[in-house]
Amino acid sequence: MTPVVEFHEVSKWYGPVIGLNKLSIRVTRGITGLLGPNGAGKSTFLQLATGQLFPSQGEVRVLGQPVWNHPRLNRCIGLCPEQDAFYEWMSGWDFVYTSARLGGMSRSDARDATRKTLETVGMSPHAHRAIRGYSKGMRQRTKIAQALVHDPQVVFLDEPLSGTDPIARRDIMELVLKLAADGRSVVISSHVLHEVQALTSHIVLLNRGRLVAVGHVREIRDLIDRHPHHIVVVCSEHRRLAARLLEETGVEGVRILDGRSIMVETRQPDAFYSRLPQLVLEQGITVDEVYSEDDNLEAVFKYLVTK
C-alpha cells in the first residue's frame, strides 16, 4: 500500500536550530496522531508535508509524489494551521470562498463548496459575520473549513483542539472521525493526549526533532515493558489480596492506595492478568475493577519523552 505521507532521511535546519533530524517515516491511511512536547518538530513536520517548507536534506512525498513545488498535488492536501492568519475584516464566508477560488475552483463551484463546508463545520449561522468578532472555537472551525473546501484526500490539522470550548472540541473530534469514515486520511497534531487516543490508536511521537516511536499505542507501550507495569485492583478485601499477590512470581511490589484499592507492580503484565481470575476464585475474593493507567497514551508519552 502506498503510504499517505513518506519522509526519507528528512532534516530541516533553521540556521543553527534543528527542526527535524534525519526523520524517516511512512504514515498510512486513516487517522494518525502526531504527538510531542513544544519544540518537538510537529509544526515543521506539517509544513514540510504540505509543501510550505523545503527540506534541508532528504525527500518528502505525499500520496506517492514529491510535495515541494507541486501545485496539482496541493489540491489533494488540506491544512488547518495552528496560528490564526485571517484578514479580520473578512467574513467567514469570504475567507473560505476566497480559499476555494485560490485553489482553482470556479465561482459557482466555490460558492457551492463554501456553503456545504461551512455547514459541515457548524458555521452557517455565523458565515456572514466579520471574523474579528469570532470566538476561538469559531476561528478554529473556519480554519478547518478552508482546509476542507476543496475536498482534499489528505487533511493536516495542527492543534485544532487548542483553546476550544467543550462543545467545539466535541464537534471537531466528531468531524475528524467522519472525515476518516468518508475515506480521507487525517494527520492531527495535538497536546490533548486523551482526546487523540479517542480518535486513533495510531500515533507518531516526536521529540527534539527526532522520531521517538511510531505505531499502535499498545505496541509502543510494549517497548517499555522492561519497566514495571502498575496495575490497580479494586476489591473489598484488598489487604488479604495484597498479601497473597506478594507470593506470586513476577509481582515486584504491592501498594495499598485507599480503603478498597491496591497497586501491583509487575514486569509480566500478561501473565498477571491471566493468573488473577484463578487466584481470586481460590481466595474467595470479589474483585470490582482491574485497570492499568500505564496502558494509556499519556503514560507512554511521558515515559518516552523523559527517559
C-alpha positions as CSV (number, residue, x, y, z in Angstrom):
1,M,0.0,0.0,0.0
2,T,1.4,3.4,-1.0
3,P,1.9,5.5,2.2
4,V,-0.1,8.7,2.5
5,V,2.9,10.6,3.8
6,E,6.5,9.5,3.5
7,F,9.6,11.1,4.9
8,H,13.0,9.7,3.9
9,E,16.1,10.9,5.8
10,V,14.5,14.3,6.2
11,S,16.2,17.1,8.1
12,K,15.3,20.7,8.4
13,W,17.6,23.4,9.8
14,Y,16.8,27.0,10.8
15,G,20.4,28.2,10.9
16,P,21.9,26.5,14.0
17,V,18.5,25.2,15.1
18,I,17.4,21.7,14.1
19,G,13.7,21.4,13.4
20,L,13.8,17.8,12.2
21,N,16.8,15.4,12.3
22,K,17.1,12.6,9.8
23,L,13.4,11.6,10.0
24,S,12.3,8.6,8.1
25,I,8.6,7.5,8.5
26,R,5.7,6.1,6.5
27,V,2.2,7.3,7.5
28,T,-0.6,5.0,6.3
29,R,-4.3,5.8,5.6
30,G,-6.7,6.6,8.4
31,I,-6.2,8.9,11.4
32,T,-2.7,9.4,12.7
33,G,-2.0,11.3,15.9
34,L,1.2,13.5,15.7
35,L,2.4,14.0,19.3
36,G,5.3,15.6,21.0
37,P,6.1,18.4,23.5
38,N,6.6,22.0,22.4
39,G,9.7,22.2,20.1
40,A,9.4,18.6,19.1
41,G,9.1,19.4,15.4
42,K,5.4,18.8,14.9
43,S,4.8,22.1,13.0
44,T,7.9,21.6,10.9
45,F,6.7,18.2,10.0
46,L,3.3,19.5,8.9
47,Q,4.9,22.4,7.0
48,L,7.2,20.0,5.1
49,A,4.3,17.6,4.4
50,T,2.2,20.4,2.9
51,G,4.9,21.9,0.8
52,Q,5.4,25.1,2.7
53,L,9.0,24.3,3.6
54,F,11.8,22.7,1.5
55,P,13.8,20.1,3.4
56,S,17.4,20.9,4.1
57,Q,18.1,17.2,3.4
58,G,16.0,14.2,2.3
59,E,12.8,13.7,0.4
60,V,9.1,14.3,1.4
61,R,6.3,12.5,-0.6
62,V,2.5,12.7,-0.2
63,L,0.3,10.2,-2.0
64,G,3.5,8.9,-3.6
65,Q,4.5,12.2,-5.2
66,P,7.2,14.8,-4.2
67,V,5.3,17.6,-2.4
68,W,7.6,20.6,-3.0
69,N,6.5,23.0,-5.8
70,H,3.7,20.7,-6.9
71,P,0.5,22.7,-7.4
72,R,-1.5,19.8,-8.7
73,L,-0.8,17.8,-5.5
74,N,-1.6,20.8,-3.4
75,R,-5.2,20.4,-4.5
76,C,-5.2,17.0,-2.8
77,I,-4.0,18.4,0.5
78,G,-5.8,20.4,3.2
79,L,-4.1,22.2,6.1
80,C,-5.5,23.8,9.2
81,P,-2.6,25.7,10.7
82,E,-2.2,26.3,14.5
83,Q,-1.8,30.1,14.2
84,D,-4.5,32.4,13.0
85,A,-3.8,34.3,9.8
86,F,-7.1,36.0,9.0
87,Y,-8.0,39.2,7.4
88,E,-10.1,40.3,10.4
89,W,-12.5,42.4,8.3
90,M,-13.5,39.5,6.1
91,S,-16.5,37.3,6.9
92,G,-16.1,33.6,7.4
93,W,-17.9,33.1,4.1
94,D,-15.5,35.4,2.2
95,F,-12.5,33.8,3.7
96,V,-13.5,30.2,2.8
97,Y,-14.8,31.3,-0.6
98,T,-11.5,33.0,-1.4
99,S,-9.6,29.9,-0.3
100,A,-11.7,27.9,-2.7
101,R,-11.1,30.3,-5.6
102,L,-7.3,30.4,-4.9
103,G,-7.4,26.6,-5.0
104,G,-8.6,26.8,-8.7
105,M,-12.3,26.3,-8.3
106,S,-14.8,28.2,-10.5
107,R,-17.1,30.8,-8.9
108,S,-20.2,28.6,-8.9
109,D,-18.3,25.5,-7.6
110,A,-16.6,27.7,-4.9
111,R,-20.0,29.0,-3.8
112,D,-21.4,25.6,-3.5
113,A,-18.4,24.2,-1.7
114,T,-18.2,27.1,0.7
115,R,-21.9,26.7,1.6
116,K,-21.5,22.9,2.2
117,T,-18.3,23.2,4.1
118,L,-19.4,25.9,6.4
119,E,-22.5,23.8,7.1
120,T,-20.3,20.8,7.8
121,V,-18.2,22.6,10.4
122,G,-21.3,24.3,12.0
123,M,-20.5,27.8,10.9
124,S,-23.5,28.5,8.7
125,P,-25.3,30.8,11.2
126,H,-22.2,33.0,11.6
127,A,-20.9,32.8,8.0
128,H,-21.5,36.5,7.2
129,R,-20.2,38.0,10.4
130,A,-16.8,39.6,10.4
131,I,-14.0,37.3,11.7
132,R,-12.8,39.9,14.2
133,G,-15.9,39.0,16.3
134,Y,-15.4,35.3,16.2
135,S,-14.6,33.2,19.3
136,K,-11.6,30.9,19.4
137,G,-13.8,27.9,18.6
138,M,-15.4,29.7,15.7
139,R,-12.0,30.6,14.3
140,Q,-10.9,27.0,14.5
141,R,-14.0,25.9,12.7
142,T,-13.4,28.4,10.0
143,K,-9.8,27.4,9.5
144,I,-10.9,23.7,9.2
145,A,-13.5,24.8,6.6
146,Q,-10.8,26.4,4.4
147,A,-8.8,23.2,4.8
148,L,-11.7,21.1,3.6
149,V,-13.4,23.4,1.0
150,H,-11.5,21.8,-2.0
151,D,-12.3,18.3,-0.9
152,P,-8.8,17.1,-0.2
153,Q,-7.7,13.5,0.2
154,V,-5.3,14.2,3.0
155,V,-6.0,16.7,5.8
156,F,-3.4,18.0,8.2
157,L,-4.7,19.6,11.4
158,D,-2.2,21.5,13.6
159,E,-3.5,21.7,17.2
160,P,-7.2,22.1,16.1
161,L,-8.4,21.5,19.7
162,S,-6.3,24.1,21.3
163,G,-8.3,26.8,23.1
164,T,-11.7,25.5,22.1
165,D,-14.7,25.1,24.4
166,P,-16.0,21.6,25.2
167,I,-18.8,21.8,22.6
168,A,-16.4,22.9,19.8
169,R,-13.9,20.2,20.9
170,R,-16.6,17.5,20.7
171,D,-17.8,18.7,17.3
172,I,-14.2,18.9,15.9
173,M,-13.5,15.3,17.1
174,E,-16.7,14.1,15.5
175,L,-15.8,15.8,12.3
176,V,-12.3,14.1,12.2
177,L,-14.0,10.7,12.7
178,K,-16.4,11.5,9.9
179,L,-13.6,12.5,7.5
180,A,-11.9,9.2,8.1
181,A,-15.2,7.3,7.6
182,D,-15.6,9.1,4.3
183,G,-12.2,7.8,3.1
184,R,-9.9,10.7,3.9
185,S,-6.7,10.4,5.7
186,V,-6.1,12.8,8.7
187,V,-2.9,13.7,10.5
188,I,-3.8,15.5,13.7
189,S,-1.2,17.3,15.9
190,S,-2.3,17.8,19.5
191,H,-1.2,18.1,23.1
192,V,-4.6,16.8,24.3
193,L,-3.5,13.3,24.6
194,H,-6.6,11.6,25.9
195,E,-8.7,13.1,23.1
196,V,-6.2,12.0,20.4
197,Q,-6.5,8.5,21.9
198,A,-10.3,8.8,21.5
199,L,-9.7,9.4,17.8
200,T,-7.0,6.9,16.9
201,S,-4.6,4.4,18.4
202,H,-2.0,5.0,15.7
203,I,0.5,7.6,16.8
204,V,3.7,9.2,15.7
205,L,5.8,10.6,18.6
206,L,8.4,13.2,18.0
207,N,10.9,14.8,20.5
208,R,13.6,17.3,19.7
209,G,13.2,16.8,16.0
210,R,13.7,13.0,16.2
211,L,11.3,10.1,15.8
212,V,10.8,8.5,19.2
213,A,8.1,5.9,18.3
214,V,5.5,5.1,15.7
215,G,2.7,2.6,15.7
216,H,-0.3,1.5,17.8
217,V,-0.3,2.8,21.4
218,R,-0.2,-0.8,22.8
219,E,2.7,-1.7,20.5
220,I,4.6,1.3,21.7
221,R,3.8,0.5,25.3
222,D,5.4,-2.9,24.7
223,L,8.7,-1.1,24.1
224,I,8.9,-0.1,27.7
225,D,7.7,-3.4,29.3
226,R,11.1,-4.0,30.8
227,H,9.9,-1.4,33.3
228,P,7.1,-2.5,35.8
229,H,3.5,-2.1,34.8
230,H,1.3,-0.5,37.5
231,I,-2.0,-2.4,37.7
232,V,-4.8,-1.2,40.1
233,V,-7.1,-3.8,41.6
234,V,-10.3,-2.7,43.4
235,C,-11.9,-5.1,45.8
236,S,-13.4,-5.2,49.4
237,E,-10.7,-7.5,50.9
238,H,-7.7,-5.6,49.4
239,R,-5.3,-6.3,52.3
240,R,-5.8,-10.0,52.1
241,L,-5.4,-9.9,48.3
242,A,-2.3,-7.8,48.6
243,A,-0.6,-10.3,51.0
244,R,-1.4,-13.2,48.6
245,L,-0.2,-11.3,45.5
246,L,3.2,-10.8,47.1
247,E,3.7,-14.5,46.9
248,E,3.1,-14.5,43.1
249,T,6.0,-14.9,40.7
250,G,6.6,-11.8,38.7
251,V,5.0,-9.4,41.2
252,E,7.6,-7.0,42.4
253,G,5.6,-5.0,44.8
254,V,2.1,-4.2,46.1
255,R,1.0,-0.8,47.5
256,I,-2.3,0.0,49.2
257,L,-3.9,3.1,47.7
258,D,-7.0,3.5,49.8
259,G,-9.7,1.6,51.5
260,R,-10.5,-0.6,48.5
261,S,-7.6,-0.4,46.1
262,I,-4.1,-1.8,45.7
263,M,-1.5,-1.1,43.1
264,V,0.6,-4.1,41.8
265,E,4.0,-3.7,40.1
266,T,4.9,-6.4,37.7
267,R,7.2,-6.9,34.7
268,Q,4.9,-9.7,33.4
269,P,1.5,-8.0,32.9
270,D,0.1,-10.6,30.6
271,A,0.9,-13.4,33.0
272,F,-0.6,-11.4,35.9
273,Y,-3.8,-10.8,34.0
274,S,-4.1,-14.5,33.2
275,R,-3.4,-15.6,36.7
276,L,-5.6,-13.1,38.6
277,P,-9.0,-14.7,37.9
278,Q,-8.0,-18.1,39.2
279,L,-6.2,-16.6,42.2
280,V,-9.3,-14.6,43.4
281,L,-11.5,-17.6,42.9
282,E,-9.2,-19.7,45.1
283,Q,-9.2,-17.0,47.8
284,G,-13.0,-16.3,47.5
285,I,-12.4,-12.6,46.9
286,T,-14.7,-10.5,44.7
287,V,-12.9,-8.0,42.5
288,D,-14.8,-5.0,41.4
289,E,-12.4,-3.5,38.9
290,V,-8.9,-4.0,37.3
291,Y,-7.2,-1.4,35.2
292,S,-3.8,-0.1,34.3
293,E,-3.0,3.6,33.8
294,D,0.2,2.6,32.1
295,D,-1.7,1.4,29.1
296,N,-3.0,4.9,28.2
297,L,-1.4,7.3,25.8
298,E,-0.3,9.9,28.4
299,A,1.8,7.3,30.3
300,V,3.5,6.3,27.1
301,F,4.1,9.9,26.1
302,K,5.6,10.9,29.4
303,Y,7.9,8.0,29.6
304,L,9.3,8.1,26.1
305,V,10.0,11.9,26.1
306,T,11.6,11.9,29.5
307,K,13.6,8.7,29.5
